[in-house]
Amino acid sequence: MGYFKQPQTLGWRKALFQVHLWIGTIIGLFIIAICVSGSVLVFEQNLLDDTPQLPNASTRGSASWDQLVNSALSANPGSTLADIDMRSANRRVVPIGLSSHGRTLVVYVDSVSNQIVKQEDLQQKHWFVESMLALHTELALGDNGALAIGIFGALLFVMAMIGIVLWWPGVRGWKRALRINFRGRLVGINFDLHRTFGFWCFLLVAMWGVTGAYFIFPKPFDWAIQGFSPMPSMVQLPSDWKPGDPILSAGELIQRAQSLYPQDELAYLFMDTSRPHGLVKAFMSPQPSVPMEQLEDVVAMHPATGAILSNTSSARWTKGERLSLAVYSVHFGDFGGLPLQILWALLGLVPVVLVITGYAMWWNRTLKKKWAKLTGKPAQQAARSREATLPSQ
């Protein structure tokens, strides 16, 4: 009963507080960078959609996929096809992504005239979004940064779980712990902000932490999901393709995917052919103008033979597969249109508030006293500092 009546007196709670404090102190600045960039990336597709508007934009013209790709490649010698993105509601203009000497070009080709409408260097035109993406997914540090992101996600989840335990003030004070007293001293307001935001947004912060870890370390999570629901469509045959091997034309690959789903339209063709064991993925849907995570049918193919390596369809998804795929939409908030995007972007800054108020609490509790001793601060001022210290955790 001690935890419910007087939790502040318990030794194990004090130990948890130290764990919470030091995890937050160590990873706090990284969490700020990840969350600020994540709030920007909620609007990634809105910011990147530069498809030119032409008359009869909703209907694709008669030019074949191979004709469109060849037009883009002919204008950029030495380039290779990276992707074809048809998720825009503008179906007439086809955005074709090319890899060109370490850069990513997007060539917009009119499917009626087979003429290039415009071309842009993705890194130059959208340098801000690309920088935010690199920061959010790998701390702009490559593979090592991506591993760190996964670890920080797991630690954020741990902090949230510990935080909800630390939040409980006892049966006599729980109502007070649900609100912020803006009439108090600044130190007390800071404490209330940290405690109240942490409580009301606990589930969201924990969700972002665990889903962020999932993106980097999916196997343990998938193994756990398969404990209650199989995930057969997630199984993919290996590919023996390597750079330098032949690649079928885009038109032939798309045709093979569409033969499996004749009612679908191509939403996105991804050429994962920059590394060994490469493959091609065709994302299909009757309504292709939706977020990537909501596309219904996905076909993975061998680049040289077109052999089907995996065939995932929403019609056959198990509960486990639906849960695994839902992780992306829940993390990015792309399942409710612009209003939810705005809400997700604002809520994504809550961990920033928690980090800043947490650092302020650390200063008020510990660092201010040490700084006073180090600088020879007068005893009277040090006493006032102690009076301003927050209630003990």
N, C-alpha and C positions, 0 to 999 in steps of 0.2 A: 504493500500500500504506500510505501515511501515515495515512489515515483509519482503517484497520483496526487499526493498531498504536498510534499515538499521535495520536488525533484532536485533542487539546487544543492541539497546536502549529500547526494549520492556520489560515491567515488567514481563509479563507472561512467556516470554522466559527465563528470569533469574530464575524464580521459577522452570521451567522445568529443568534447568541446575542443581539446587540444588537436585531435585528428582533423576536425572540421577547420580549425584555425589555420593549421599549417598546410593543408592541401590548398585552401583558398589563397593563402599568402604566396605559395609557390606558383600556382597556375593562374592566378587572378588576371594578370595582364594578358596572357594568352586567351583567356575566356573572353575578355573585352574585344580583342581582335576578331575572334571567331564569331561572336554574336553580332557585332556591328556589320561585318562583311555578310553574315547570314541574312540580316534584315534587308540589306541592299539586294541580295540575290533572290529574295522572294519575288522581286519584279524583273528577274533576269530575262524572261521571254518578252516581256513588255519593252524592255530597253533594247533588246537585240533585234526585234522585228523591224527591219528596214526595207521590207519588200516593196518595190515601186508599185504604185497603183496605175493600172491601165483599164480601159473600157472592158466590160464583160469579164471582170476579174475573177468571178466565181467559177468559171469554166476553163478547164485546161484545153489547149489547142491540139492540133493534129500532129505536131512534131513528136517523133518517138523519143524514148528515153536516151537511146544511143546518140541520136542526132543532137539532143540538147547537151549531153556530156561532151561530145566531140567538139561542139562549138566553144564550150568553156576551155577545153584542153588546148584547142588550136590557138586560142588567144594567149595561152600561158605555157609556152614550150618548157618541157622538163617537169611539169606538174603531174600529180597523180590524183585520182578521185579519192576524196575522203568521205563525203556524205552527200545525200540529197535530202533536204529538209522540206517536207510538204505539209507541215503542221499549220501553216498560216491559212486563214480563210481565203486568201488570194491564191487561187489555183492556177491562174493563167501564167504568172511569172514564177519560174522554178529556180529557187536558190540552190546552187551547186557548190559544195565546199571542195576546195582543192588544197592539197599539201604541196607547198612550193618552197623548196630550199629552206626548210625550217619555219616557214610562215604558213598561216592559214588564210587563204583567199576565199571570198564568197562571190561567186559570179551569178548574177541574176539574168536568166535567159527567158525571153518571151517565147512561150510554147506555140504561139500562132505563127510568128515570122521566123522563129529560130535565130533571132538576133539578140546580142547582148544588150541589155538595158543599162546596166551599170555594174561596176566591180569595186570591191573594197577589201582592204587588208584588215582582218578582224582585230589583230593586235593593235593596229594604229587607230582604227575608227572607234573601237570599243575598248580602249586600253583600261579604262576605269573598271568596267565590268569584268574584264579578263583578270585584272589585278585582284579584285575582290574574290573572284573564283579561286585563284591560286592561293590567296590568303586563307580562305575558308576551308579548302579541301586539303591543303598541304603546308600551310604557313609560309608559302612561297619558298619552300625548302626541298621540294621534290619528294621522293619516296620516304626519306627519313621524317620529313615533316608530316606526311600522311600517317605514318605510324604514331607520331606524337599526337595527332588529332584524335585517333582512336583511343589512345590512353587517356587523354584529357576528357573525352566523352564519358568514359567509364568512371573517371574520378569525379566528374560533375554529377553523375548519377549517385555516387556514394555520398557526396556532399549533401545532395538534396535529401537523401534518406536520413542521414545523421541530423540534418537541419530540422526536419520535422519532429524528430525526437527531442532536440534541444528546445524547440519552440514551446513545448508544453510547460506552462508556468505553475501548474497546480490547479486544483479545483476552484480555489478562491480567485484566481486571477485570469482565467482563460478568456473571459469576455473582454477584459482590458487588452489582452494580447491580440485581439482581432482588429483593432483600430489604431489610428495614428493621432496622437495628441499634439496638434500644431501650436498649442498655447504654451507648451513647455519650453525648456531650454534647448538650444541647438543640439547639444549632445544627446538629449533624450529624444528629440525628433529623429535624429539619425538612427538611434537604436530602434525606434518604432518603425521607421521605414524598412530597415533590414528585416526585422521580425515579421512585420505584417505582409510585405511583398513576398517574403519567403514562404509564408503559410498559404496565401491565396494562389500563388503561382507554383506551388510545390510540384503538382502533377506535370505541368508543362515543362518545367526545368528538368525533372527526372526523365520525361519523355525525350527531350532534345538530347540529353546526355546519352541515354541508352541507344537511341536510333543513330546518333553520330558514331558511336562505337560499332554499331552493326554494319555501317557502310564500309568500315575498314577491316573488321574481323567478322565476316558473315557466317563462317562455318560453325562456330560454337552456337550461334543463335539458331541457325537452320537445323542443327542437330537437336537442339532443345525443342524446336517446333515440331520436328518429325516424331518426337516422343508421343504426341497426341494426335498428329494428323500427317499422313504421308505427303510427299511433295514430288510425285513422279515426273511432272513436266519440267522440273528444274534440272533434271539429269541431262547432261549434254555429252554427246559422243566426242572423243578427242579428234583434233585436226592435225594432220601431218604437214600442213602447208607451211612454207618458209619463204622469207623475202627472196625474190628472184624467180619464184615459180610463176607459171601463167595464171591469169585471172580472167574469168568469164566476163563478158560485157555486162554493164549495168542492166541493160534491157533484158538479157537472158536471165539474170539473177532475179530481177523483179517478176518476170513472167513465171518462174518456178514457184516463187512465194505466192503469187496471186492464183496459181492453179490449185493451191490448197484452200484458199479463201476467196473464191470468185466474187463474193458479195462485198469484199473489202476494197478500199483504196489505199495506195501507199501513203504512209505518213512520214516515214523516215527510213532511209537506207544508210547503214553505217558500215564502212569498210575498215575493219580492224585488221589491216594488212601491213602494219609497220613493224611487226615482230614475229618470231617463230610461233607456230601453232595458230596462225591467223584464221579469221573467219569473217563472214559477212552476215549482218543481221538486218532483216527487213521487218519493220514495225508496221502493222496493218490495222485498219479499223474502218467500219462503215462511216464513222464520223472522225476523220483524221485530225480535225482542228481542236485537239484536246491536249492537256499536258502529257508528257511522255509516259508517266506512270499509269495513266488511265487508258492507254492504247490496249486493245483487246487481244490481238493475235501477234505473236512474234515467231519468226522463223529464222533459225541460224543455219547457214550453209557453208560448205567447203568452197573457198574462193575459186579453185581450179576446176572442180567437177560439178559443183552445184548440189552435191549430196546433202541431204537434210541431216544436220547434226542435232538439232532439237526443234520441237514444234510445240509452242505454248499457246493455248487458247483459253480465253475466259470461260468458254462453255464447259471446259473440263477441269477448271481450278478446284482444288480441294480447299477446305477451310484453312489449312496450313499455308497453302500457296497464296490465298487471298490475304492472309495476315502478313506474309512476307512482302507482298507487293504493296500493301497498304502503308508500310513503313515509310515509303518515299513520299506519298501524298501527305501523310500526317506531319512529317518532318518539315516539308516545304510549304504546307498550307495552300496547295494548288487545287483543292477540290471544291472551293466555294466561290470562285470568281474574285473580282477586284475587292469587294468589301472584306472578305476573309483575308486576302493578301495584306491589306492595310492593317487589319487587326493583328495578324501574325508578325508583321514587321515591327509593330509597336511592342507586342509582347516579347519579341525576340530580344528587346533591349532590357528586359527585367533582370537577367543575370548581370548585366553591366551595372545596374543600380545596386544589386546585391554585393558585387565586388567592391564598388566604390565605398558604399556604407560599411562594408566589412573592414576595409583598410582603415577607414576613419575610426571605427570601434577599436581596432588594434592600436592605433595611435593614442586614443583617449585612455585606454586601459593600461598600456604597457610602455609604449615608446615615449610618450610625453614625460613620464617620470624619469626615464633613463636620460632623456635629452636635458631635463632640468639638472640632473646631477652632473652631466657631462659639461654643461655650460655654466655651472655654478649659479643656477637660478635661485633667487631669494626664497627662503623658506615660506614666506607668506604666500607668494605666487604658487609655489608647489602645493601648499595646502588648498588653495582655491581650485587647483587642477584636480586634487583628490576628491573635492566636493562635487566636481562635475563628472566624475567617473560614473559610468553606467552601472545599473544593478548587476550583480555578478550572475554569470551564466551557471 
